[in-house]
Amino acid sequence: MSDPVSRRRFLVSASAVLGLGPVLAACGGGDVTAASCNGYDALTPADLQTREALGYVDAAPNPASRCDNCRLFNQPEMEPEGRNPCGGCQLFQGPVSPGGWCRSWSAATA
């Protein structure tokens, strides 16, 4: 008899990996996308699933509620060759497009 926890872990991991496809497909567009940043290789299936569970997308459906005007957004860090276009988020690991969005978006305070 199979263990339901093992099956659940497999399904979560598989859905997280398969859910990464559309994000990677967005790479190469004119706007900065999280997929164009370094950092996805270091993410675990659990990290990817957290992003998916929060509904993270590289392009905000409403331009007024983008990651770069969310209070949870971590501004990009300076790199030796210039500014890294992608930031981060306090809720999940990995690169975040400034123009992205998730269900936990909350307006930044001035």
C-alpha positions in Angstrom: 0.0 0.0 0.0 1.4 3.4 -0.9 2.0 6.1 1.6 -0.3 9.1 1.1 2.2 11.5 2.4 4.8 10.4 -0.1 2.3 10.7 -2.9 1.3 14.1 -1.7 5.0 15.2 -1.7 5.4 13.9 -5.2 2.4 15.7 -6.5 3.4 19.0 -4.8 7.0 18.7 -6.2 5.8 17.8 -9.7 3.2 20.6 -9.8 5.9 23.1 -8.6 8.3 22.0 -11.3 5.7 22.0 -14.1 4.4 25.4 -12.9 7.8 26.8 -13.6 7.4 26.4 -17.3 5.3 29.5 -18.0 7.6 31.6 -15.8 10.6 30.4 -17.8 8.8 31.0 -21.1 8.3 34.6 -20.2 12.1 35.1 -20.4 13.2 37.1 -23.4 10.4 39.7 -23.4 11.1 43.4 -23.4 10.2 43.9 -19.7 12.3 42.6 -16.9 11.0 39.2 -15.7 12.0 37.2 -12.7 12.9 34.4 -15.1 15.6 36.6 -16.6 17.3 36.9 -13.2 19.7 34.5 -11.6 18.3 32.5 -8.7 15.8 29.9 -9.9 18.4 27.1 -9.9 18.9 27.4 -6.2 15.1 27.2 -5.4 13.8 24.0 -3.9 10.4 22.5 -5.0 9.0 23.8 -1.7 10.2 27.4 -2.6 8.6 27.1 -6.1 5.4 25.8 -4.6 5.2 28.8 -2.2 5.5 31.2 -5.1 2.8 29.3 -6.9 0.5 29.1 -3.9 0.8 32.9 -3.6 -0.2 33.3 -7.2 3.1 35.1 -8.2 3.2 36.2 -11.8 5.9 38.2 -13.6 3.4 40.8 -15.0 0.8 42.4 -12.7 -2.8 42.3 -14.0 -3.2 45.8 -12.6 -0.4 48.3 -13.2 -1.3 50.1 -9.9 -0.5 47.0 -7.8 3.0 45.9 -8.9 5.7 44.3 -6.8 7.8 47.5 -6.9 5.1 49.4 -5.0 4.3 46.6 -2.5 5.5 46.9 1.1 6.8 43.3 1.0 9.2 44.0 -2.0 12.9 44.0 -1.4 14.6 46.5 -3.7 17.3 45.1 -6.1 20.8 45.1 -4.8 23.7 46.8 -6.6 26.1 44.4 -8.5 29.6 45.2 -9.7 28.5 45.5 -13.3 25.4 47.7 -12.4 22.0 47.4 -10.9 20.4 44.0 -10.7 16.9 44.6 -12.3 15.2 42.0 -10.0 14.4 42.3 -6.3 13.0 39.9 -3.8 10.0 39.3 -1.6 9.7 38.9 2.1 7.3 36.0 1.6 9.2 33.7 -0.7 12.7 33.0 -2.0 14.1 33.8 -5.4 14.1 36.7 -7.9 11.0 39.0 -8.2 10.2 41.1 -11.2 9.5 44.7 -10.2 6.4 44.5 -12.5 5.2 41.3 -11.0 2.3 40.6 -8.6 0.9 38.1 -6.1 -2.2 37.7 -4.0 -0.4 39.1 -1.0 0.3 42.5 -2.6 -0.1 45.3 -0.1 0.5 49.0 -0.9 3.8 50.4 0.3 3.5 53.2 2.8 5.2 56.5 1.9 
